[in-house]
Amino acid sequence: MPDIRILDKTATLAALRDLSDLFSETVRGGASMGYMLPFPPEDAEIYWCGVAEAVGRGDIVLLALEEAGHVVGSVQIGVAMPPNQPHRADIKKLMVHPHQRGRGLSRHLMDAAEREAAARGRSLLVLDTATGEPAEQIYEHLGWSRAGVIPGYALFPDGRPCDTTFYHKTLTL
Ligand SMILES: CC(C)(COP(=O)(O)OP(=O)(O)OC[C@H]1O[C@@H](n2cnc3c(N)ncnc32)[C@H](O)[C@@H]1OP(=O)(O)O)[C@@H](O)C(=O)NCCC(=O)NCCS
């Protein structure tokens, strides 16, 4: 299995090219990740520069899956919570490069994200994902509970409406 590394701000900026390729290929592949087509690599770089800033502030923990010196997958833990939710974190933007899918890497990333969240004292994790997409099954197999679906919550990159399913998972600390 490839290594998973937590990237600080400097390491995030150093991996900008790989991260941007990962993200733009993922959006171009049709995943609902907050962005619309066309999604040029420059826009992906702007996105990751924002993530690097958030990592630097301590608002996001960025986990990167590395193979042969390149980042081929990532997931983020949003840990900036209001004072009344110190036990919670958001799992965001799980992605594996299209060339690396089907090898169990998403599970590897999610397991690492859960371990990291627990190590930071977060016992309740929340995420959302496009309804009817493969990721739903992944989360259900990993023990996440389905809270419900919001119809038409977002858009797919091509503009079609995208229902969104919300999940939660309680970790034993
Ligand atoms: C969702 C995603 C992260 C899965 O990554 P992956 O590394 O290919 O997934 P894995 O190899 O770990 O597969 C995990 C399980 O999902 C299944 N699976 C993966 N892709 C699938 C697909 N396209 N269709 C059906 N099942 C699929 C696998 O068979 C496996 O099931 P199993 O453990 O019961 O055998 C990847 O497809 C991706 O980056 N998609 C675009 C972004 C996205 O949708 N992110 C999630 C929402 S934010």
The ligand as an SDF file (V2000), in Angstrom:
LIG
                    3D

 48 50  0  0  0  0  0  0  0  0999 V2000
  -14.6810    7.3880   -4.7300 C   0  0  0  0  0  0  0  0  0  0  0  0
  -13.1980    7.1250   -4.9010 C   0  0  0  0  0  0  0  0  0  0  0  0
  -12.4030    7.9420   -3.9020 C   0  0  0  0  0  0  0  0  0  0  0  0
  -12.9430    5.6110   -4.6890 C   0  0  0  0  0  0  0  0  0  0  0  0
  -11.5390    5.4060   -4.7430 O   0  0  0  0  0  0  0  0  0  0  0  0
  -10.9150    3.9500   -5.0160 P   0  0  0  0  0  0  0  0  0  0  0  0
   -9.5400    3.9780   -4.4680 O   0  0  0  0  0  0  0  0  0  0  0  0
  -11.0680    3.5970   -6.4290 O   0  0  0  0  0  0  0  0  0  0  0  0
  -11.8610    3.0220   -4.1450 O   0  0  0  0  0  0  0  0  0  0  0  0
  -11.4240    1.5980   -3.5610 P   0  0  0  0  0  0  0  0  0  0  0  0
  -10.5410    0.8920   -4.5410 O   0  0  0  0  0  0  0  0  0  0  0  0
  -10.8830    1.8370   -2.1720 O   0  0  0  0  0  0  0  0  0  0  0  0
  -12.8110    0.8630   -3.4990 O   0  0  0  0  0  0  0  0  0  0  0  0
  -13.5670    0.8040   -2.3200 C   0  0  0  0  0  0  0  0  0  0  0  0
  -14.8160    0.0160   -2.6380 C   0  0  0  0  0  0  0  0  0  0  0  0
  -15.6260    0.7280   -3.5760 O   0  0  0  0  0  0  0  0  0  0  0  0
  -15.8550   -0.0510   -4.7260 C   0  0  0  0  0  0  0  0  0  0  0  0
  -15.7840    0.8320   -5.8800 N   0  0  0  0  0  0  0  0  0  0  0  0
  -14.7960    1.7190   -6.1420 C   0  0  0  0  0  0  0  0  0  0  0  0
  -15.0700    2.3930   -7.2910 N   0  0  0  0  0  0  0  0  0  0  0  0
  -16.2500    1.9070   -7.7310 C   0  0  0  0  0  0  0  0  0  0  0  0
  -17.0570    2.1810   -8.8620 C   0  0  0  0  0  0  0  0  0  0  0  0
  -16.7300    3.1100   -9.7850 N   0  0  0  0  0  0  0  0  0  0  0  0
  -18.2140    1.5140   -8.9930 N   0  0  0  0  0  0  0  0  0  0  0  0
  -18.5760    0.5940   -8.0760 C   0  0  0  0  0  0  0  0  0  0  0  0
  -17.8550    0.2780   -6.9930 N   0  0  0  0  0  0  0  0  0  0  0  0
  -16.7040    0.9290   -6.8220 C   0  0  0  0  0  0  0  0  0  0  0  0
  -14.7270   -1.0720   -4.7380 C   0  0  0  0  0  0  0  0  0  0  0  0
  -15.1220   -2.2390   -5.4090 O   0  0  0  0  0  0  0  0  0  0  0  0
  -14.5340   -1.3120   -3.2740 C   0  0  0  0  0  0  0  0  0  0  0  0
  -15.5030   -2.1740   -2.7600 O   0  0  0  0  0  0  0  0  0  0  0  0
  -15.0670   -3.4850   -1.9170 P   0  0  0  0  0  0  0  0  0  0  0  0
  -14.1010   -3.0230   -0.8700 O   0  0  0  0  0  0  0  0  0  0  0  0
  -16.3570   -3.9930   -1.3760 O   0  0  0  0  0  0  0  0  0  0  0  0
  -14.4220   -4.3450   -2.9200 O   0  0  0  0  0  0  0  0  0  0  0  0
  -12.7140    7.4580   -6.3380 C   0  0  0  0  0  0  0  0  0  0  0  0
  -13.5340    6.7680   -7.2580 O   0  0  0  0  0  0  0  0  0  0  0  0
  -12.7740    8.9510   -6.6280 C   0  0  0  0  0  0  0  0  0  0  0  0
  -11.7980    9.6720   -6.3900 O   0  0  0  0  0  0  0  0  0  0  0  0
  -13.9260    9.4090   -7.1820 N   0  0  0  0  0  0  0  0  0  0  0  0
  -14.1130   10.8110   -7.5070 C   0  0  0  0  0  0  0  0  0  0  0  0
  -14.2450   11.6890   -6.2710 C   0  0  0  0  0  0  0  0  0  0  0  0
  -15.3720   11.2770   -5.3480 C   0  0  0  0  0  0  0  0  0  0  0  0
  -16.4390   10.8920   -5.7900 O   0  0  0  0  0  0  0  0  0  0  0  0
  -15.0920   11.3570   -4.0390 N   0  0  0  0  0  0  0  0  0  0  0  0
  -15.9980   10.9730   -2.9860 C   0  0  0  0  0  0  0  0  0  0  0  0
  -16.9550   12.0120   -2.6220 C   0  0  0  0  0  0  0  0  0  0  0  0
  -16.3340   13.4880   -1.9530 S   0  0  0  0  0  0  0  0  0  0  0  0
  1  2  1  0
  2  3  1  0
  2  4  1  0
  2 36  1  0
  4  5  1  0
  5  6  1  0
  6  7  2  0
  6  8  1  0
  6  9  1  0
  9 10  1  0
 10 11  2  0
 10 12  1  0
 10 13  1  0
 13 14  1  0
 14 15  1  0
 15 16  1  0
 15 30  1  0
 16 17  1  0
 17 18  1  0
 17 28  1  0
 18 19  1  0
 18 27  1  0
 19 20  2  0
 20 21  1  0
 21 22  1  0
 21 27  2  0
 22 23  1  0
 22 24  2  0
 24 25  1  0
 25 26  2  0
 26 27  1  0
 28 29  1  0
 28 30  1  0
 30 31  1  0
 31 32  1  0
 32 33  2  0
 32 34  1  0
 32 35  1  0
 36 37  1  0
 36 38  1  0
 38 39  2  0
 38 40  1  0
 40 41  1  0
 41 42  1  0
 42 43  1  0
 43 44  2  0
 43 45  1  0
 45 46  1  0
 46 47  1  0
 47 48  1  0
M  END
$$$$
